[in-house]
Amino acid sequence: MTAAMDIKVIKSSASKLAGMDLNGIAFGKYFSDHMLEADYIDGKWQHAVIRPYQPLSLSPALAALHYGQAIFEGIKAYKDPKGNPYIFRPHDNFVRFNVSAERMQMPAVPEELFMEGMAQLVRLDQQWIPPYTDHSLYIRPFMFSSDELIGVRPSDNYKFLIILSPTGPYYSAPMKIWVEEKYVRAVSGGVGYAKAAGNYGGAMYATAQARKRGYDQVLWTDPIEHKYVQECGTMNVFFIIGNTAITPDLNEGTILAGVTRQSVMTLLQERGLTIEERPLSMEEVMAAYKNGTLKEVFGTGTAATISLIKELCYKDFVLQFDVDSWTLAPSIKEQLTAIREGRINGSHGWMQPV
Ligand SMILES: *Cc1c(COP(=O)(O)O)cnc(C)c1O
């Protein structure tokens, strides 16, 4: 394939949008009219096509189903008040996608295919971006191995797709979090920093156990001592202690380098907070809670933006917060939402026109 990506377009004959109400639409359940699809065959990405959203026909011997070479991304598109479509920091997701691909021994997806393909697809289906606040069009690029052969080795063939899903507000309620001390999500040297499908399958058992105890999510801790916090479900985590925002650093390779995490760090810094990316132990969190300096705790991620944490359960100790009195996290969330919906200046160059 040449540098300028040649993407064939086959348009659907009728839009599914007719008769659909996008206001308050549930996350991840509905898909737009088109999808992008490309194949990696003979060492080259080819057959790039945007075509009507439809099921795939796959072999039962499909390598990805057996040995798990599968990665994904999550990005959002918005409309500004004039109705122009924009995508939030898509290049960061493109870079991270290929970091995940390398870790999973999968081929890199060329920038033109990922970026131009995504822009072309969103442009074509832009009427699927709900024009309401806290709504967006969720963009899900993903890749999986597609050899039809049972054998443990990297596949020769891969499929790359992008699908689009209109979404309303995601987690609205503040969360109760179980600080996990038995099960682990990621170890140093593992695949925790990759957005690899297996990371999520591997996390579901512990999350289900936490749910049985009445918690919404787990906060993962380090695998050796269960002492240092990692991240929370599909969110990075921030602790505001005094005038400092602390979030776990990425040095161990156990945590996803969130684009929302990066954006929130920038906005917090602009408000005069000191940002510290470093190991953070639950002892330190408990001490700050007890001496009254632990002000706010929240998760960050594309799906939910910012989710307030109203309770943390660690060992036999329950940390409870009066989230209604918080001002920082709700105000950062509002600012980020306003940036993404093009309602304020100072978008930091984060909004890419489609
Ligand atoms: C996607 C994800 C995040 C958040 O990353 P964003 O780029 O902010 O969406 C955090 N942790 C995990 C495990 C994730 O999969």
The ligand as an SDF file (V2000), in Angstrom:
LIG
                    3D

 15 15  0  0  0  0  0  0  0  0999 V2000
   -8.3140    2.6840   28.5900 C   0  0  0  0  0  0  0  0  0  0  0  0
   -7.8220    2.5140   29.9880 C   0  0  0  0  0  0  0  0  0  0  0  0
   -7.5350    3.5880   30.8380 C   0  0  0  0  0  0  0  0  0  0  0  0
   -7.8430    5.0230   30.4700 C   0  0  0  0  0  0  0  0  0  0  0  0
   -7.1560    5.4790   29.3660 O   0  0  0  0  0  0  0  0  0  0  0  0
   -7.7330    6.7260   28.5470 P   0  0  0  0  0  0  0  0  0  0  0  0
   -6.7550    6.9160   27.4660 O   0  0  0  0  0  0  0  0  0  0  0  0
   -7.7860    7.8590   29.4980 O   0  0  0  0  0  0  0  0  0  0  0  0
   -9.0860    6.3240   28.0820 O   0  0  0  0  0  0  0  0  0  0  0  0
   -6.9960    3.3240   32.0760 C   0  0  0  0  0  0  0  0  0  0  0  0
   -6.7610    2.0720   32.4760 N   0  0  0  0  0  0  0  0  0  0  0  0
   -7.0300    1.0100   31.7080 C   0  0  0  0  0  0  0  0  0  0  0  0
   -6.7310   -0.3340   32.2040 C   0  0  0  0  0  0  0  0  0  0  0  0
   -7.5830    1.2010   30.4400 C   0  0  0  0  0  0  0  0  0  0  0  0
   -7.8760    0.1610   29.6780 O   0  0  0  0  0  0  0  0  0  0  0  0
  1  2  1  0
  2  3  1  0
  2 14  2  0
  3  4  1  0
  3 10  2  0
  4  5  1  0
  5  6  1  0
  6  7  2  0
  6  8  1  0
  6  9  1  0
 10 11  1  0
 11 12  2  0
 12 13  1  0
 12 14  1  0
 14 15  1  0
M  END
$$$$
